[in-house]
Amino acid sequence: MKALEVTGTIDEKGQLLLDRPLTAENYGPVRIIVLFEEPTDDVEDDPDDTPVEEVKASLRKALQEAKAGQTRPISELWERIDAE
């Protein structure tokens, strides 16, 4: 069995609307599992929720620093990670 993950919404008629068309090699019957997002009371920051513009700005800065030779040895970076 092969799995394919896509996102979508359920409309007021209970119909599943996919956000994009499926690209499948085989056509025929399928099994569908619907996972609902559950509201949480936790207000923890999700590291994947960084705005795209902020990520782009960080990458631009890192590229400029690398071009200017402002880099650190990888061993130093690993030491900082191991210390945490």
DSSP file (Angstrom, degrees, kcal/mol; ACC not computed):
  #  RESIDUE AA STRUCTURE BP1 BP2  ACC     N-H-->O    O-->H-N    N-H-->O    O-->H-N    TCO  KAPPA ALPHA  PHI   PSI    X-CA   Y-CA   Z-CA
    1    1 A M              0   0    0      0, 0.0     2,-0.4     0, 0.0     0, 0.0   0.000 360.0 360.0 360.0 141.6    0.0    0.0    0.0
    2    2 A K        -     0   0    0      2,-0.0     2,-0.4     0, 0.0     0, 0.0  -0.910 360.0-147.4-115.3 140.7    1.3    3.5   -0.8
    3    3 A A        -     0   0    0     -2,-0.4     2,-0.4     2,-0.0     0, 0.0  -0.840  10.9-172.7-110.2 146.6    0.4    6.6    1.1
    4    4 A L        -     0   0    0     -2,-0.4     2,-0.5     2,-0.0    -2,-0.0  -0.991  12.5-149.9-136.5 125.7    0.0   10.2   -0.2
    5    5 A E        +     0   0    0     -2,-0.4     2,-0.3     2,-0.0    -2,-0.0  -0.862  26.6 156.6-103.2 127.4   -0.5   13.1    2.1
    6    6 A V        -     0   0    0     -2,-0.5     2,-0.3    16,-0.0    -2,-0.0  -0.916  30.9-128.7-137.0 164.3   -2.5   16.1    0.9
    7    7 A T        +     0   0    0     -2,-0.3    12,-3.0    13,-0.0    13,-0.4  -0.774  37.0 137.3-112.7 162.0   -4.4   18.9    2.7
    8    8 A G  E     -A   18   0A   0     -2,-0.3     2,-0.3    10,-0.3    10,-0.2  -0.952  38.3-106.5-174.9-169.2   -7.9   20.1    2.1
    9    9 A T  E     -A   17   0A   0      8,-2.5     8,-3.4    -2,-0.3     2,-0.5  -0.933  18.4-125.8-137.3 160.7  -11.1   21.2    3.8
   10   10 A I  E     -A   16   0A   0     -2,-0.3     6,-0.2     6,-0.2    -2,-0.0  -0.951  30.9-145.1-108.3 125.0  -14.5   19.8    4.4
   11   11 A D    >   -     0   0    0      4,-2.4     3,-2.1    -2,-0.5    -1,-0.0  -0.160  34.2 -88.0 -83.5-179.0  -17.3   22.1    3.1
   12   12 A E  T 3  S+     0   0    0      1,-0.3    -1,-0.1     2,-0.1    -2,-0.0   0.661 127.4  55.8 -65.9 -15.7  -20.7   22.6    4.6
   13   13 A K  T 3  S-     0   0    0      2,-0.1    -1,-0.3     0, 0.0     3,-0.1   0.396 119.8-107.8 -94.1   1.9  -22.1   19.7    2.6
   14   14 A G  S <  S+     0   0    0     -3,-2.1     2,-0.3     1,-0.3    -2,-0.1   0.597  71.6 145.2  83.2  10.4  -19.5   17.3    4.1
   15   15 A Q        -     0   0    0      1,-0.0    -4,-2.4     2,-0.0     2,-0.6  -0.654  49.9-126.9 -85.0 138.4  -17.6   17.1    0.8
   16   16 A L  E     -A   10   0A   0     -2,-0.3     2,-0.6    -6,-0.2    -6,-0.2  -0.752  23.6-166.7 -86.2 121.9  -13.8   16.8    1.0
   17   17 A L  E     -A    9   0A   0     -8,-3.4    -8,-2.5    -2,-0.6     2,-0.2  -0.948  11.2-144.5-112.5 116.6  -12.1   19.5   -1.1
   18   18 A L  E     -A    8   0A   0     -2,-0.6   -10,-0.3   -10,-0.2     4,-0.0  -0.521  11.8-135.1 -81.5 147.0   -8.4   19.0   -1.8
   19   19 A D  S    S+     0   0    0    -12,-3.0   -11,-0.1    -2,-0.2    -1,-0.1   0.711  89.6  11.3 -72.8 -20.7   -6.0   21.9   -1.9
   20   20 A R  S    S-     0   0    0    -13,-0.4    -1,-0.1     0, 0.0     2,-0.0  -0.983  92.0 -88.6-151.3 157.9   -4.3   20.5   -5.0
   21   21 A P        -     0   0    0      0, 0.0     2,-0.3     0, 0.0    -2,-0.0  -0.346  46.2-110.5 -66.8 150.2   -5.0   17.7   -7.5
   22   22 A L        -     0   0    0      1,-0.0     2,-0.7   -16,-0.0   -16,-0.0  -0.594  18.2-149.7 -78.5 141.3   -3.6   14.3   -6.7
   23   23 A T        +     0   0    0     -2,-0.3     2,-0.4     0, 0.0    -1,-0.0  -0.860  33.0 166.0-110.8  94.0   -0.8   13.0   -8.9
   24   24 A A        -     0   0    0     -2,-0.7     3,-0.0     1,-0.1    -2,-0.0  -0.850  38.0-156.3-114.9 145.6   -1.4    9.3   -8.8
   25   25 A E  S    S+     0   0    0     -2,-0.4     2,-0.4     1,-0.1    -1,-0.1   0.768  86.0  46.9 -85.5 -29.0    0.1    6.6  -11.0
   26   26 A N  S    S-     0   0    0      2,-0.0     2,-0.4     0, 0.0    -1,-0.1  -0.888  71.9-153.0-115.4 145.2   -2.8    4.2  -10.4
   27   27 A Y        +     0   0    0     -2,-0.4     3,-0.0    -3,-0.0    -2,-0.0  -0.946  47.9  71.6-117.8 138.8   -6.5    5.0  -10.6
   28   28 A G  S    S-     0   0    0     -2,-0.4    -2,-0.0     0, 0.0     0, 0.0  -0.979  80.6  -4.8 154.2-162.6   -9.1    3.2   -8.6
   29   29 A P        -     0   0    0      0, 0.0     2,-0.3     0, 0.0     0, 0.0  -0.227  59.0-175.4 -62.1 147.8  -10.5    2.7   -5.1
   30   30 A V        -     0   0    0     -3,-0.0     2,-0.4     2,-0.0    -3,-0.0  -0.926  23.9-128.3-137.1 161.2   -8.7    4.4   -2.2
   31   31 A R        -     0   0    0     -2,-0.3     2,-0.5     2,-0.0     0, 0.0  -0.945  25.7-157.1-109.0 138.2   -9.0    4.5    1.5
   32   32 A I        -     0   0    0     -2,-0.4     2,-0.5     2,-0.0    -2,-0.0  -0.959  10.2-167.9-121.6 130.8   -9.1    8.0    3.1
   33   33 A I        -     0   0    0     -2,-0.5     2,-0.6     2,-0.0    -2,-0.0  -0.978  13.2-153.4-114.3 125.3   -8.2    8.9    6.7
   34   34 A V        -     0   0    0     -2,-0.5     2,-0.5     2,-0.0    -2,-0.0  -0.884   6.8-165.7-104.5 123.4   -9.2   12.4    7.8
   35   35 A L        -     0   0    0     -2,-0.6     2,-0.4     0, 0.0    -2,-0.0  -0.938   8.5-152.8-109.5 123.1   -7.2   14.0   10.5
   36   36 A F        -     0   0    0     -2,-0.5     2,-0.3     1,-0.0    -2,-0.0  -0.767  19.7-118.1 -95.6 138.2   -8.7   17.1   12.1
   37   37 A E        -     0   0    0     -2,-0.4    -1,-0.0     1,-0.0     0, 0.0  -0.591  30.6-144.0 -69.2 129.6   -6.6   19.8   13.7
   38   38 A E        -     0   0    0     -2,-0.3     2,-0.1     1,-0.0    -1,-0.0  -0.844  15.5-117.4 -99.2 133.2   -7.4   20.0   17.4
   39   39 A P        -     0   0    0      0, 0.0     2,-0.3     0, 0.0     3,-0.0  -0.421  33.4-155.8 -65.2 141.2   -7.4   23.4   19.1
   40   40 A T        -     0   0    0      2,-0.2     0, 0.0     1,-0.1     0, 0.0  -0.885  24.1-148.2-120.1 152.2   -4.8   23.6   21.8
   41   41 A D  S    S+     0   0    0     -2,-0.3     2,-0.2     2,-0.0    -1,-0.1   0.615  72.5 103.5 -87.9 -15.1   -4.6   25.8   24.9
   42   42 A D        -     0   0    0      1,-0.1    -2,-0.2     2,-0.0     0, 0.0  -0.466  54.2-164.8 -70.3 137.1   -0.8   25.8   24.6
   43   43 A V        +     0   0    0     -2,-0.2    -1,-0.1     2,-0.1     2,-0.1  -0.071  36.2 147.5-110.5  30.4    0.6   29.0   23.3
   44   44 A E        -     0   0    0      1,-0.1     2,-0.4     0, 0.0    -2,-0.0  -0.366  54.3-110.1 -67.5 145.5    4.0   27.5   22.6
   45   45 A D        -     0   0    0     -2,-0.1    -1,-0.1     2,-0.0    -2,-0.1  -0.635  25.0-142.9 -77.0 128.8    5.9   28.8   19.7
   46   46 A D    >   -     0   0    0     -2,-0.4     3,-2.4     1,-0.1     4,-0.0  -0.833   6.1-143.9 -90.9 122.4    6.2   26.3   16.8
   47   47 A P  G >  S+     0   0    0      0, 0.0     3,-0.7     0, 0.0    -1,-0.1   0.723  99.7  61.1 -61.7 -18.4    9.6   26.6   15.2
   48   48 A D  G 3  S+     0   0    0      1,-0.2    -3,-0.0    -3,-0.0    -2,-0.0   0.473  87.4  75.6 -84.6  -0.6    8.0   25.9   11.8
   49   49 A D  G <   +     0   0    0     -3,-2.4    -1,-0.2     2,-0.0     3,-0.1   0.218  60.3 132.7 -95.5  15.3    5.8   29.0   12.1
   50   50 A T    <   -     0   0    0     -3,-0.7     5,-0.1     1,-0.1     0, 0.0  -0.500  67.1-107.0 -66.7 129.1    8.6   31.5   11.3
   51   51 A P     >  -     0   0    0      0, 0.0     4,-1.9     0, 0.0     3,-0.4  -0.259  22.4-122.8 -58.7 144.3    7.3   33.9    8.7
   52   52 A V  H  > S+     0   0    0      1,-0.2     4,-2.7     2,-0.2     5,-0.2   0.879 110.5  54.5 -56.7 -43.3    8.7   33.4    5.2
   53   53 A E  H  > S+     0   0    0      1,-0.2     4,-2.3     2,-0.2    -1,-0.2   0.875 107.1  51.1 -62.7 -36.6   10.1   36.9    5.0
   54   54 A E  H  > S+     0   0    0     -3,-0.4     4,-2.1     2,-0.2    -1,-0.2   0.902 110.6  48.6 -66.4 -40.6   12.0   36.4    8.2
   55   55 A V  H  X S+     0   0    0     -4,-1.9     4,-2.3     2,-0.2    -2,-0.2   0.927 111.7  49.6 -63.6 -45.2   13.5   33.2    6.9
   56   56 A K  H  X S+     0   0    0     -4,-2.7     4,-2.5     1,-0.2    -2,-0.2   0.910 110.3  50.2 -60.7 -42.9   14.5   34.9    3.6
   57   57 A A  H  X S+     0   0    0     -4,-2.3     4,-2.3     1,-0.2    -1,-0.2   0.898 110.5  50.1 -63.4 -40.6   16.1   37.8    5.5
   58   58 A S  H  X S+     0   0    0     -4,-2.1     4,-2.4     2,-0.2    -1,-0.2   0.900 111.1  48.7 -64.7 -41.3   18.1   35.4    7.7
   59   59 A L  H  X S+     0   0    0     -4,-2.3     4,-2.4     2,-0.2    -2,-0.2   0.898 110.1  51.4 -66.1 -40.4   19.3   33.4    4.7
   60   60 A R  H  X S+     0   0    0     -4,-2.5     4,-2.4     2,-0.2    -2,-0.2   0.930 111.4  47.8 -60.8 -44.7   20.3   36.6    2.9
   61   61 A K  H  X S+     0   0    0     -4,-2.3     4,-2.5     1,-0.2    -2,-0.2   0.916 111.6  50.0 -62.6 -43.9   22.3   37.7    5.9
   62   62 A A  H  X S+     0   0    0     -4,-2.4     4,-2.3     1,-0.2    -1,-0.2   0.889 110.5  50.0 -62.7 -39.9   24.0   34.3    6.2
   63   63 A L  H  X S+     0   0    0     -4,-2.4     4,-2.5     2,-0.2    -1,-0.2   0.913 110.6  49.4 -65.5 -42.5   24.9   34.4    2.6
   64   64 A Q  H  X S+     0   0    0     -4,-2.4     4,-1.8     1,-0.2    -2,-0.2   0.912 111.6  49.3 -62.6 -42.1   26.4   37.8    2.9
   65   65 A E  H  <>S+     0   0    0     -4,-2.5     5,-2.8     2,-0.2     4,-0.2   0.898 111.3  49.3 -64.1 -40.5   28.4   36.8    6.0
   66   66 A A  H ><5S+     0   0    0     -4,-2.3     3,-1.3     1,-0.2    -2,-0.2   0.919 110.5  50.0 -65.3 -42.9   29.7   33.7    4.1
   67   67 A K  H 3<5S+     0   0    0     -4,-2.5    -1,-0.2     1,-0.3    -2,-0.2   0.838 109.8  51.9 -63.2 -32.2   30.8   35.7    1.1
   68   68 A A  T 3<5S-     0   0    0     -4,-1.8    -1,-0.3    -5,-0.2    -2,-0.2   0.435 118.5-112.5 -84.5   0.4   32.6   38.2    3.5
   69   69 A G  T < 5S+     0   0    0     -3,-1.3     2,-1.7    -4,-0.2    -3,-0.2   0.637  71.6 141.3  79.1  13.5   34.4   35.3    5.1
   70   70 A Q      < +     0   0    0     -5,-2.8     2,-0.3    -6,-0.2    -1,-0.2  -0.510  32.5 129.8 -88.1  69.2   32.6   35.7    8.4
   71   71 A T        -     0   0    0     -2,-1.7    -5,-0.0    -5,-0.1     0, 0.0  -0.751  48.5-138.0-120.2 166.6   32.3   32.0    9.1
   72   72 A R        -     0   0    0     -2,-0.3     2,-0.1     2,-0.0     5,-0.0  -0.916  33.2 -97.3-121.6 149.4   33.1   29.7   12.1
   73   73 A P    >>  -     0   0    0      0, 0.0     4,-1.4     0, 0.0     3,-0.8  -0.391  31.4-124.8 -62.5 142.9   34.7   26.3   12.0
   74   74 A I  H 3> S+     0   0    0      1,-0.3     4,-2.4     2,-0.2     5,-0.2   0.829 109.6  63.0 -60.3 -31.7   32.1   23.5   12.1
   75   75 A S  H 3> S+     0   0    0      1,-0.2     4,-2.0     2,-0.2    -1,-0.3   0.882 101.3  51.7 -61.8 -36.9   33.8   22.1   15.2
   76   76 A E  H <> S+     0   0    0     -3,-0.8     4,-1.7     2,-0.2    -1,-0.2   0.895 109.2  49.8 -65.8 -39.7   33.0   25.3   17.1
   77   77 A L  H  X S+     0   0    0     -4,-1.4     4,-1.8     1,-0.2    -2,-0.2   0.906 109.7  50.9 -65.8 -41.0   29.3   25.1   16.1
   78   78 A W  H  X S+     0   0    0     -4,-2.4     4,-3.0     1,-0.2     5,-0.2   0.889 106.3  55.4 -63.5 -38.4   29.1   21.4   17.3
   79   79 A E  H  X S+     0   0    0     -4,-2.0     4,-1.7     1,-0.2    -1,-0.2   0.905 107.6  49.4 -60.5 -41.1   30.7   22.3   20.6
   80   80 A R  H  X S+     0   0    0     -4,-1.7     4,-0.8     2,-0.2    -1,-0.2   0.876 112.2  47.9 -66.0 -37.1   27.9   24.9   21.1
   81   81 A I  H >< S+     0   0    0     -4,-1.8     3,-0.8     1,-0.2    -2,-0.2   0.927 111.0  50.3 -68.9 -44.6   25.2   22.4   20.3
   82   82 A D  H 3< S+     0   0    0     -4,-3.0    -1,-0.2     1,-0.2    -2,-0.2   0.818 103.8  60.6 -63.6 -29.9   26.7   19.7   22.6
   83   83 A A  H 3<        0   0    0     -4,-1.7    -1,-0.2     1,-0.3    -2,-0.2   0.783 360.0 360.0 -68.6 -26.6   26.8   22.2   25.4
   84   84 A E    <<        0   0    0     -3,-0.8    -1,-0.3    -4,-0.8    -2,-0.2   0.481 360.0 360.0 -77.8 360.0   23.0   22.7   25.2
